[in-house]
Amino acid sequence: MTLTPTFQPSAGLLQAAYAHCVGLANALLARDGRLDPALFLVGQPTQGQDFQSCRMAGAGVQAMRNFHASDEALGKLPAFIRASLTPSSREYATLLPQIGPVVLALHLFPAALALQEQAAPVEGSTPLVHPDGRQEYLVAAFHTSHGIDMALCPLLRDGNGQIAAQTVPLELLHSLPQSA
């Protein structure tokens, strides 16, 4: 396998990583009853664009809580993520033996947002809405060496009272160039 720092994740690889990471977030939400911010770093697949051949690393829960503790600390997170994706950085070099070249960082965090249009909930579920009209979402921010895209996943309560993030189609990511 040839490892290249210019590797571009395909829309299919991004969709698979997104579905996997939102699934992990939902499992933690079901277990803990709350959603902590998370950062997943995805290494270059060893087989083409197959997500199953990727290795992953996650930032520690306390580290992510620290980044989200204040606006000042949160302002440092994008630089850390960019460094993790930059082959000449110390962060990238540290991750290289663990997961190989980092090609994607997926930052997940909860947010209460007031949007003009809200996604239609899955049948049998209810969106989590604050009295002021803001709805709870899981924000999925995709960082690659070529930029950032985001998806908003509504948090819903099912008929049994379980809360989970609804995955949404990632059409916004189809604009990323496909690699051969």
SELUM-232541 format. One record per atom (N, C-alpha, C): x, y, z; residue in three letters; residue number from 1. Coordinates in Angstrom, 3 decimals, always signed. Layout:
BEGIN
      east     north        up  bakol  pafi
         X         Y         Z    ALA   NUM
...
end
This chain:
BEGIN
      east     north        up  bakol  pafi
    +0.844    -1.179    +0.000    MET     1
    +0.000    +0.000    +0.000    MET     1
    +0.887    +1.240    +0.000    MET     1
    +0.546    +2.193    -0.831    THR     2
    +1.268    +3.458    -0.882    THR     2
    +0.524    +4.467    -0.032    THR     2
    +1.204    +5.037    +0.936    LEU     3
    +0.595    +6.041    +1.797    LEU     3
    +0.932    +7.418    +1.241    LEU     3
    -0.089    +8.191    +0.989    THR     4
    +0.145    +9.525    +0.435    THR     4
    -0.532   +10.567    +1.301    THR     4
    +0.164   +11.679    +1.589    PRO     5
    -0.458   +12.718    +2.406    PRO     5
    -1.569   +13.447    +1.655    PRO     5
    -1.689   +13.207    +0.340    THR     6
    -2.743   +13.864    -0.432    THR     6
    -3.969   +12.975    -0.587    THR     6
    -4.024   +11.869    +0.140    PHE     7
    -5.175   +10.967    +0.077    PHE     7
    -6.447   +11.756    +0.345    PHE     7
    -7.442   +11.543    -0.482    GLN     8
    -8.723   +12.237    -0.347    GLN     8
    -9.803   +11.208    -0.024    GLN     8
   -10.430   +11.267    +1.161    PRO     9
   -11.494   +10.321    +1.477    PRO     9
   -12.676   +10.493    +0.516    PRO     9
   -13.210    +9.385    +0.049    SER    10
   -14.385    +9.428    -0.817    SER    10
   -15.630    +9.723    +0.008    SER    10
   -16.704   +10.090    -0.663    ALA    11
   -17.979   +10.322    +0.026    ALA    11
   -18.424    +9.052    +0.746    ALA    11
   -18.171    +7.889    +0.141    GLY    12
   -18.540    +6.622    +0.775    GLY    12
   -17.765    +6.371    +2.060    GLY    12
   -16.475    +6.683    +2.050    LEU    13
   -15.655    +6.521    +3.252    LEU    13
   -16.134    +7.486    +4.339    LEU    13
   -16.422    +8.735    +3.959    LEU    14
   -16.915    +9.702    +4.938    LEU    14
   -18.255    +9.243    +5.524    LEU    14
   -19.152    +8.736    +4.675    GLN    15
   -20.460    +8.255    +5.142    GLN    15
   -20.282    +7.106    +6.133    GLN    15
   -19.385    +6.169    +5.820    ALA    16
   -19.158    +5.025    +6.712    ALA    16
   -18.559    +5.470    +8.043    ALA    16
   -17.584    +6.381    +7.998    ALA    17
   -16.979    +6.883    +9.240    ALA    17
   -18.017    +7.615   +10.069    ALA    17
   -18.830    +8.433    +9.417    TYR    18
   -19.901    +9.190   +10.081    TYR    18
   -20.889    +8.240   +10.753    TYR    18
   -21.380    +7.246   +10.019    ALA    19
   -22.356    +6.305   +10.583    ALA    19
   -21.753    +5.560   +11.777    ALA    19
   -20.486    +5.152   +11.659    HIS    20
   -19.819    +4.435   +12.743    HIS    20
   -19.688    +5.320   +13.990    HIS    20
   -19.225    +6.555   +13.803    CYS    21
   -18.991    +7.451   +14.939    CYS    21
   -20.299    +7.904   +15.588    CYS    21
   -21.336    +8.165   +14.796    VAL    22
   -22.638    +8.511   +15.379    VAL    22
   -23.182    +7.302   +16.135    VAL    22
   -22.949    +6.103   +15.619    GLY    23
   -23.345    +4.892   +16.345    GLY    23
   -22.645    +4.785   +17.694    GLY    23
   -21.346    +5.106   +17.711    LEU    24
   -20.612    +5.114   +18.987    LEU    24
   -21.194    +6.162   +19.940    LEU    24
   -21.485    +7.348   +19.411    ALA    25
   -22.064    +8.413   +20.241    ALA    25
   -23.419    +7.979   +20.800    ALA    25
   -24.239    +7.331   +19.975    ASN    26
   -25.547    +6.862   +20.446    ASN    26
   -25.401    +5.789   +21.517    ASN    26
   -24.422    +4.908   +21.380    ALA    27
   -24.184    +3.881   +22.404    ALA    27
   -23.791    +4.537   +23.725    ALA    27
   -22.923    +5.548   +23.657    LEU    28
   -22.527    +6.263   +24.874    LEU    28
   -23.705    +7.033   +25.469    LEU    28
   -24.521    +7.625   +24.610    LEU    29
   -25.706    +8.353   +25.072    LEU    29
   -26.672    +7.401   +25.784    LEU    29
   -26.885    +6.219   +25.223    ALA    30
   -27.772    +5.226   +25.851    ALA    30
   -27.194    +4.752   +27.179    ALA    30
   -25.875    +4.567   +27.224    ARG    31
   -25.232    +4.067   +28.448    ARG    31
   -25.173    +5.124   +29.537    ARG    31
   -24.749    +6.360   +29.171    ASP    32
   -24.482    +7.401   +30.166    ASP    32
   -25.632    +8.383   +30.365    ASP    32
   -26.570    +8.416   +29.422    GLY    33
   -27.681    +9.363   +29.524    GLY    33
   -27.300   +10.789   +29.169    GLY    33
   -26.098   +10.991   +28.688    ARG    34
   -25.655   +12.323   +28.253    ARG    34
   -24.668   +12.144   +27.110    ARG    34
   -24.405   +13.232   +26.426    LEU    35
   -23.521   +13.181   +25.279    LEU    35
   -22.361   +14.130   +25.502    LEU    35
   -21.178   +13.577   +25.689    ASP    36
   -19.971   +14.388   +25.823    ASP    36
   -19.389   +14.637   +24.436    ASP    36
   -18.708   +15.760   +24.250    PRO    37
   -18.017   +15.987   +22.979    PRO    37
   -17.006   +14.864   +22.730    PRO    37
   -16.824   +14.516   +21.456    ALA    38
   -15.902   +13.444   +21.095    ALA    38
   -15.126   +13.846   +19.849    ALA    38
   -13.919   +13.323   +19.734    LEU    39
   -13.101   +13.528   +18.552    LEU    39
   -12.532   +12.174   +18.155    LEU    39
   -12.846   +11.769   +16.918    PHE    40
   -12.333   +10.518   +16.369    PHE    40
   -11.398   +10.846   +15.224    PHE    40
   -10.211   +10.271   +15.256    LEU    41
    -9.220   +10.453   +14.205    LEU    41
    -9.150    +9.153   +13.418    LEU    41
    -9.282    +9.259   +12.104    VAL    42
    -9.363    +8.090   +11.234    VAL    42
    -8.115    +8.032   +10.356    VAL    42
    -7.461    +6.879   +10.387    GLY    43
    -6.279    +6.672    +9.562    GLY    43
    -6.648    +6.264    +8.147    GLY    43
    -5.704    +6.430    +7.236    GLN    44
    -5.920    +6.070    +5.834    GLN    44
    -6.233    +4.582    +5.725    GLN    44
    -7.252    +4.225    +4.939    PRO    45
    -7.565    +2.797    +4.777    PRO    45
    -6.389    +2.048    +4.149    PRO    45
    -6.236    +0.799    +4.527    THR    46
    -5.195    -0.019    +3.921    THR    46
    -5.684    -0.657    +2.628    THR    46
    -6.996    -0.587    +2.379    GLN    47
    -7.587    -1.169    +1.173    GLN    47
    -8.472    -0.134    +0.491    GLN    47
    -7.906    +0.623    -0.422    GLY    48
    -8.670    +1.591    -1.213    GLY    48
    -9.384    +2.609    -0.355    GLY    48
   -10.723    +2.626    -0.480    GLN    49
   -11.563    +3.555    +0.279    GLN    49
   -12.447    +2.798    +1.279    GLN    49
   -12.026    +1.591    +1.687    ASP    50
   -12.817    +0.737    +2.570    ASP    50
   -12.638    +1.157    +4.031    ASP    50
   -13.699    +1.702    +4.631    PHE    51
   -13.637    +2.154    +6.018    PHE    51
   -13.252    +1.012    +6.963    PHE    51
   -13.677    -0.196    +6.645    GLN    52
   -13.382    -1.332    +7.518    GLN    52
   -11.882    -1.575    +7.657    GLN    52
   -11.080    -1.059    +6.708    SER    53
    -9.625    -1.240    +6.791    SER    53
    -8.926    -0.043    +7.438    SER    53
    -9.690    +0.873    +8.006    CYS    54
    -9.122    +2.038    +8.705    CYS    54
    -8.881    +1.697   +10.170    CYS    54
    -7.861    +2.321   +10.732    ARG    55
    -7.674    +2.279   +12.178    ARG    55
    -8.101    +3.644   +12.713    ARG    55
    -8.608    +3.653   +13.932    MET    56
    -9.115    +4.893   +14.530    MET    56
    -8.524    +5.101   +15.912    MET    56
    -8.501    +6.380   +16.298    ALA    57
    -8.127    +6.756   +17.664    ALA    57
    -9.134    +7.796   +18.118    ALA    57
    -9.413    +7.796   +19.385    GLY    58
   -10.322    +8.793   +19.947    GLY    58
    -9.609    +9.632   +20.979    GLY    58
    -9.934   +10.916   +21.003    ALA    59
    -9.395   +11.789   +22.048    ALA    59
   -10.067   +11.416   +23.363    ALA    59
    -9.357   +11.556   +24.432    GLY    60
    -9.913   +11.224   +25.738    GLY    60
   -11.092   +12.104   +26.119    GLY    60
   -12.023   +11.545   +26.870    VAL    61
   -13.222   +12.275   +27.290    VAL    61
   -12.841   +13.529   +28.058    VAL    61
   -11.888   +13.410   +28.986    GLN    62
   -11.508   +14.584   +29.780    GLN    62
   -10.847   +15.646   +28.913    GLN    62
   -10.026   +15.227   +27.949    ALA    63
    -9.398   +16.197   +27.042    ALA    63
   -10.462   +16.969   +26.268    ALA    63
   -11.489   +16.272   +25.796    MET    64
   -12.547   +16.948   +25.034    MET    64
   -13.387   +17.841   +25.955    MET    64
   -13.622   +17.408   +27.183    ARG    65
   -14.329   +18.277   +28.137    ARG    65
   -13.520   +19.547   +28.380    ARG    65
   -12.188   +19.400   +28.487    ASN    66
   -11.324   +20.567   +28.697    ASN    66
   -11.404   +21.521   +27.503    ASN    66
   -11.369   +20.985   +26.278    PHE    67
   -11.475   +21.838   +25.090    PHE    67
   -12.811   +22.580   +25.065    PHE    67
   -13.876   +21.938   +25.526    HIS    68
   -15.206   +22.534   +25.482    HIS    68
   -15.553   +23.324   +26.752    HIS    68
   -14.612   +23.453   +27.682    ALA    69
   -14.879   +24.119   +28.964    ALA    69
   -15.017   +25.634   +28.843    ALA    69
   -14.371   +26.223   +27.856    SER    70
   -14.453   +27.676   +27.685    SER    70
   -14.264   +28.018   +26.213    SER    70
   -14.676   +29.220   +25.838    ASP    71
   -14.484   +29.666   +24.457    ASP    71
   -13.002   +29.713   +24.108    ASP    71
   -12.174   +30.138   +25.062    GLU    72
   -10.727   +30.212   +24.814    GLU    72
   -10.156   +28.821   +24.525    GLU    72
   -10.519   +27.839   +25.353    ALA    73
   -10.021   +26.475   +25.150    ALA    73
   -10.574   +25.888   +23.851    ALA    73
   -11.850   +26.129   +23.575    LEU    74
   -12.457   +25.609   +22.352    LEU    74
   -11.794   +26.201   +21.117    LEU    74
   -11.326   +27.425   +21.220    GLY    75
   -10.627   +28.064   +20.114    GLY    75
    -9.318   +27.374   +19.748    GLY    75
    -8.772   +26.578   +20.672    LYS    76
    -7.521   +25.858   +20.413    LYS    76
    -7.756   +24.511   +19.719    LYS    76
    -8.988   +24.023   +19.749    LEU    77
    -9.281   +22.713   +19.168    LEU    77
    -9.046   +22.664   +17.655    LEU    77
    -9.481   +23.647   +16.872    PRO    78
    -9.216   +23.569   +15.419    PRO    78
    -7.726   +23.467   +15.080    PRO    78
    -6.877   +24.156   +15.830    ALA    79
    -5.436   +24.070   +15.578    ALA    79
    -4.919   +22.659   +15.875    ALA    79
    -5.411   +22.053   +16.941    PHE    80
    -5.024   +20.675   +17.262    PHE    80
    -5.473   +19.722   +16.151    PHE    80
    -6.705   +19.900   +15.678    ILE    81
    -7.221   +19.034   +14.613    ILE    81
    -6.412   +19.225   +13.335    ILE    81
    -6.146   +20.483   +12.953    ARG    82
    -5.332   +20.742   +11.754    ARG    82
    -3.959   +20.103   +11.880    ARG    82
    -3.356   +20.215   +13.063    ALA    83
    -2.037   +19.615   +13.276    ALA    83
    -2.107   +18.089   +13.127    ALA    83
    -3.188   +17.487   +13.604    SER    84
    -3.345   +16.033   +13.496    SER    84
    -3.421   +15.573   +12.045    SER    84
    -3.838   +16.477   +11.153    LEU    85
    -3.975   +16.160    +9.728    LEU    85
    -2.760   +16.599    +8.899    LEU    85
    -1.775   +17.226    +9.544    THR    86
    -0.622   +17.791    +8.834    THR    86
    +0.602   +16.891    +9.001    THR    86
    +1.081   +16.279    +7.902    PRO    87
    +2.193   +15.326    +8.007    PRO    87
    +3.455   +15.863    +8.675    PRO    87
    +3.715   +17.145    +8.636    SER    88
    +4.945   +17.683    +9.240    SER    88
    +4.807   +17.988   +10.733    SER    88
    +3.629   +17.734   +11.325    SER    89
    +3.418   +18.103   +12.736    SER    89
    +3.789   +16.983   +13.705    SER    89
    +4.022   +17.390   +14.933    ARG    90
    +4.319   +16.442   +16.020    ARG    90
    +3.092   +15.564   +16.305    ARG    90
    +1.875   +16.149   +16.268    GLU    91
    +0.654   +15.401   +16.537    GLU    91
    +0.472   +14.274   +15.521    GLU    91
    +0.686   +14.600   +14.250    TYR    92
    +0.565   +13.616   +13.168    TYR    92
    +1.588   +12.496   +13.384    TYR    92
    +2.836   +12.876   +13.690    ALA    93
    +3.899   +11.895   +13.905    ALA    93
    +3.571   +10.974   +15.072    ALA    93
    +2.931   +11.505   +16.104    THR    94
    +2.549   +10.696   +17.262    THR    94
    +1.477    +9.678   +16.885    THR    94
    +0.544   +10.083   +16.028    LEU    95
    -0.562    +9.202   +15.631    LEU    95
    -0.154    +8.180   +14.564    LEU    95
    +0.858    +8.491   +13.783    LEU    96
    +1.259    +7.653   +12.649    LEU    96
    +1.472    +6.183   +13.024    LEU    96
    +2.221    +5.859   +14.082    PRO    97
    +2.408    +4.440   +14.413    PRO    97
    +1.119    +3.772   +14.912    PRO    97
    +0.204    +4.564   +15.459    GLN    98
    -1.029    +3.997   +16.018    GLN    98
    -2.074    +3.713   +14.948    GLN    98
    -2.314    +4.693   +14.054    ILE    99
    -3.408    +4.536   +13.094    ILE    99
    -2.991    +4.784   +11.649    ILE    99
    -1.725    +5.070   +11.416    GLY   100
    -1.280    +5.392   +10.065    GLY   100
    -1.546    +6.861    +9.771    GLY   100
    -1.403    +7.257    +8.508    PRO   101
    -1.644    +8.661    +8.156    PRO   101
    -3.078    +9.066    +8.478    PRO   101
    -3.248   +10.159    +9.206    VAL   102
    -4.588   +10.633    +9.579    VAL   102
    -5.197   +11.333    +8.368    VAL   102
    -6.380   +10.865    +7.947    VAL   103
    -7.043   +11.446    +6.773    VAL   103
    -8.355   +12.135    +7.120    VAL   103
    -8.855   +11.905    +8.328    LEU   104
   -10.136   +12.469    +8.720    LEU   104
   -10.192   +12.623   +10.233    LEU   104
   -10.689   +13.759   +10.673    ALA   105
   -11.004   +13.961   +12.086    ALA   105
   -12.493   +14.263   +12.151    ALA   105
   -13.203   +13.526   +12.968    LEU   106
   -14.648   +13.710   +13.105    LEU   106
   -14.935   +14.182   +14.522    LEU   106
   -15.346   +15.442   +14.644    HIS   107
   -15.629   +16.080   +15.934    HIS   107
   -17.135   +16.058   +16.141    HIS   107
   -17.587   +15.398   +17.187    LEU   108
   -19.008   +15.307   +17.523    LEU   108
   -19.259   +16.062   +18.816    LEU   108
   -20.306   +16.895   +18.820    PHE   109
   -20.643   +17.604   +20.047    PHE   109
   -22.115   +17.983   +20.032    PHE   109
   -22.729   +18.040   +21.227    PRO   110
   -24.144   +18.432   +21.305    PRO   110
   -24.279   +19.947   +21.211    PRO   110
   -25.411   +20.385   +20.635    ALA   111
   -25.687   +21.822   +20.549    ALA   111
   -27.193   +22.032   +20.490    ALA   111
   -27.651   +23.091   +21.145    ALA   112
   -29.053   +23.494   +21.068    ALA   112
   -29.129   +24.648   +20.078    ALA   112
   -29.848   +24.428   +18.980    LEU   113
   -29.873   +25.405   +17.896    LEU   113
   -31.298   +25.802   +17.539    LEU   113
   -31.467   +27.045   +17.170    ALA   114
   -32.753   +27.537   +16.664    ALA   114
   -32.618   +27.656   +15.153    ALA   114
   -33.185   +26.703   +14.439    LEU   115
   -33.097   +26.693   +12.982    LEU   115
   -34.461   +27.021   +12.377    LEU   115
   -34.438   +27.642   +11.222    GLN   116
   -35.688   +27.948   +10.527    GLN   116
   -36.408   +26.664   +10.132    GLN   116
   -35.637   +25.713    +9.582    GLU   117
   -36.195   +24.436    +9.162    GLU   117
   -35.580   +23.335    +9.993    GLU   117
   -36.421   +22.468   +10.523    GLN   118
   -35.909   +21.354   +11.305    GLN   118
   -36.198   +20.063   +10.565    GLN   118
   -35.305   +19.093   +10.727    ALA   119
   -35.472   +17.802   +10.060    ALA   119
   -36.716   +17.096   +10.573    ALA   119
   -37.377   +16.371    +9.675    ALA   120
   -38.541   +15.585   +10.080    ALA   120
   -38.064   +14.419   +10.937    ALA   120
   -38.676   +14.232   +12.116    PRO   121
   -38.220   +13.139   +12.979    PRO   121
   -38.631   +11.780   +12.423    PRO   121
   -37.921   +10.761   +12.861    VAL   122
   -38.263    +9.391   +12.529    VAL   122
   -39.627    +9.097   +13.146    VAL   122
   -40.440    +8.325   +12.438    GLU   123
   -41.779    +7.985   +12.931    GLU   123
   -41.677    +7.340   +14.315    GLU   123
   -42.535    +7.782   +15.221    GLY   124
   -42.549    +7.244   +16.570    GLY   124
   -41.555    +7.914   +17.505    GLY   124
   -40.929    +8.983   +17.066    SER   125
   -39.968    +9.685   +17.916    SER   125
   -40.345   +11.159   +18.024    SER   125
   -39.792   +11.807   +19.039    THR   126
   -40.069   +13.216   +19.303    THR   126
   -38.758   +13.974   +19.400    THR   126
   -38.638   +15.106   +18.689    PRO   127
   -37.416   +15.904   +18.815    PRO   127
   -37.278   +16.468   +20.229    PRO   127
   -36.048   +16.665   +20.681    LEU   128
   -35.799   +17.300   +21.968    LEU   128
   -35.769   +18.810   +21.722    LEU   128
   -36.806   +19.489   +22.187    VAL   129
   -36.951   +20.922   +21.942    VAL   129
   -37.034   +21.643   +23.281    VAL   129
   -36.262   +22.727   +23.408    HIS   130
   -36.283   +23.570   +24.602    HIS   130
   -37.524   +24.459   +24.572    HIS   130
   -37.950   +24.975   +25.733    PRO   131
   -39.103   +25.878   +25.769    PRO   131
   -38.944   +27.108   +24.860    PRO   131
   -37.690   +27.532   +24.624    ASP   132
   -37.474   +28.702   +23.761    ASP   132
   -37.447   +28.349   +22.273    ASP   132
   -37.703   +27.079   +21.942    GLY   133
   -37.772   +26.669   +20.546    GLY   133
   -36.490   +26.067   +19.989    GLY   133
   -35.401   +26.166   +20.724    ARG   134
   -34.158   +25.562   +20.227    ARG   134
   -34.263   +24.045   +20.300    ARG   134
   -33.744   +23.372   +19.285    GLN   135
   -33.759   +21.913   +19.237    GLN   135
   -32.354   +21.385   +19.502    GLN   135
   -32.288   +20.251   +20.174    GLU   136
   -31.003   +19.610   +20.467    GLU   136
   -30.514   +18.825   +19.249    GLU   136
   -29.229   +19.002   +18.937    TYR   137
   -28.585   +18.318   +17.821    TYR   137
   -27.260   +17.730   +18.259    TYR   137
   -26.839   +16.717   +17.536    LEU   138
   -25.462   +16.261   +17.576    LEU   138
   -24.831   +16.863   +16.331    LEU   138
   -23.838   +17.713   +16.518    VAL   139
   -23.135   +18.313   +15.394    VAL   139
   -21.969   +17.400   +15.043    VAL   139
   -21.864   +17.052   +13.761    ALA   140
   -20.764   +16.231   +13.264    ALA   140
   -19.937   +17.102   +12.327    ALA   140
   -18.734   +17.463   +12.765    ALA   141
   -17.840   +18.286   +11.949    ALA   141
   -16.757   +17.388   +11.363    ALA   141
   -16.691   +17.342   +10.044    PHE   142
   -15.719   +16.527    +9.315    PHE   142
   -14.540   +17.401    +8.930    PHE   142
   -13.364   +17.065    +9.399    HIS   143
   -12.146   +17.803    +9.071    HIS   143
   -11.267   +16.905    +8.204    HIS   143
   -10.900   +17.385    +7.024    THR   144
    -9.910   +16.702    +6.188    THR   144
    -8.833   +17.733    +5.864    THR   144
    -7.789   +17.298    +5.194    SER   145
    -6.747   +18.247    +4.812    SER   145
    -7.259   +19.256    +3.791    SER   145
    -8.454   +19.025    +3.252    HIS   146
    -9.022   +19.901    +2.227    HIS   146
   -10.135   +20.799    +2.751    HIS   146
   -10.465   +20.730    +4.036    GLY   147
   -11.491   +21.615    +4.568    GLY   147
   -12.373   +20.953    +5.616    GLY   147
   -13.472   +21.630    +5.920    ILE   148
   -14.402   +21.189    +6.960    ILE   148
   -15.815   +21.202    +6.387    ILE   148
   -16.585   +20.173    +6.704    ASP   149
   -18.017   +20.127    +6.418    ASP   149
   -18.728   +19.702    +7.688    ASP   149
   -20.006   +20.046    +7.793    MET   150
   -20.766   +19.696    +8.997    MET   150
   -22.102   +19.074    +8.638    MET   150
   -22.572   +18.230    +9.542    ALA   151
   -23.916   +17.672    +9.458    ALA   151
   -24.578   +17.875   +10.813    ALA   151
   -25.873   +18.163   +10.795    LEU   152
   -26.638   +18.313   +12.033    LEU   152
   -27.553   +17.107   +12.183    LEU   152
   -27.395   +16.379   +13.282    CYS   153
   -28.180   +15.179   +13.560    CYS   153
   -29.145   +15.493   +14.699    CYS   153
   -30.445   +15.587   +14.426    PRO   154
   -31.387   +15.880   +15.503    PRO   154
   -31.354   +14.807   +16.591    PRO   154
   -31.419   +15.242   +17.841    LEU   155
   -31.549   +14.302   +18.954    LEU   155
   -33.039   +14.051   +19.156    LEU   155
   -33.408   +12.775   +19.194    LEU   156
   -34.808   +12.376   +19.275    LEU   156
   -35.021   +11.426   +20.443    LEU   156
   -36.234   +11.449   +20.981    ARG   157
   -36.639   +10.508   +22.026    ARG   157
   -37.638    +9.546   +21.400    ARG   157
   -37.355    +8.235   +21.545    ASP   158
   -38.277    +7.253   +20.971    ASP   158
   -39.416    +6.961   +21.948    ASP   158
   -40.319    +6.073   +21.559    GLY   159
   -41.476    +5.733   +22.383    GLY   159
   -41.120    +5.144   +23.729    GLY   159
   -39.913    +4.602   +23.867    ASN   160
   -39.455    +4.017   +25.130    ASN   160
   -38.669    +5.006   +25.982    ASN   160
   -38.565    +6.246   +25.510    GLY   161
   -37.851    +7.271   +26.260    GLY   161
   -36.356    +7.332   +25.977    GLY   161
   -35.847    +6.441   +25.112    GLN   162
   -34.425    +6.449   +24.760    GLN   162
   -34.121    +7.627   +23.844    GLN   162
   -32.989    +8.266   +24.075    ILE   163
   -32.559    +9.386   +23.241    ILE   163
   -31.439    +8.919   +22.330    ILE   163
   -31.527    +9.319   +21.062    ALA   164
   -30.485    +8.969   +20.096    ALA   164
   -30.411   +10.046   +19.031    ALA   164
   -29.259   +10.164   +18.413    ALA   165
   -29.074   +11.090   +17.298    ALA   165
   -29.558   +10.411   +16.020    ALA   165
   -30.328   +11.144   +15.248    GLN   166
   -30.808   +10.655   +13.967    GLN   166
   -29.740   +10.973   +12.917    GLN   166
   -29.262    +9.954   +12.232    THR   167
   -28.293   +10.225   +11.172    THR   167
   -29.030   +10.861    +9.999    THR   167
   -28.345   +11.753    +9.337    VAL   168
   -28.922   +12.456    +8.188    VAL   168
   -28.046   +12.185    +6.972    VAL   168
   -28.630   +12.239    +5.774    PRO   169
   -27.815   +12.021    +4.568    PRO   169
   -26.715   +13.078    +4.463    PRO   169
   -25.601   +12.688    +3.909    LEU   170
   -24.456   +13.588    +3.828    LEU   170
   -24.260   +14.146    +2.420    LEU   170
   -25.332   +14.600    +1.790    GLU   171
   -25.201   +15.157    +0.451    GLU   171
   -24.182   +16.288    +0.404    GLU   171
   -24.064   +17.049    +1.497    LEU   172
   -23.126   +18.161    +1.513    LEU   172
   -21.690   +17.713    +1.308    LEU   172
   -21.414   +16.443    +1.555    LEU   173
   -20.044   +15.968    +1.408    LEU   173
   -19.744   +15.441    +0.007    LEU   173
   -20.757   +15.283    -0.818    HIS   174
   -20.520   +14.778    -2.174    HIS   174
   -19.702   +15.754    -2.999    HIS   174
   -19.615   +16.993    -2.574    SER   175
   -18.845   +17.975    -3.328    SER   175
   -17.340   +17.787    -3.158    SER   175
   -16.925   +16.980    -2.172    LEU   176
   -15.495   +16.705    -2.024    LEU   176
   -15.031   +15.873    -3.215    LEU   176
   -13.861   +16.152    -3.763    PRO   177
   -13.354   +15.362    -4.895    PRO   177
   -13.217   +13.894    -4.499    PRO   177
   -13.566   +13.021    -5.404    GLN   178
   -13.447   +11.585    -5.191    GLN   178
   -12.041   +11.155    -5.577    GLN   178
   -11.468   +10.212    -4.844    SER   179
   -10.168    +9.675    -5.252    SER   179
   -10.407    +8.369    -5.992    SER   179
    -9.484    +8.043    -6.827    ALA   180
    -9.647    +6.845    -7.666    ALA   180
    -9.403    +5.582    -6.884    ALA   180
end
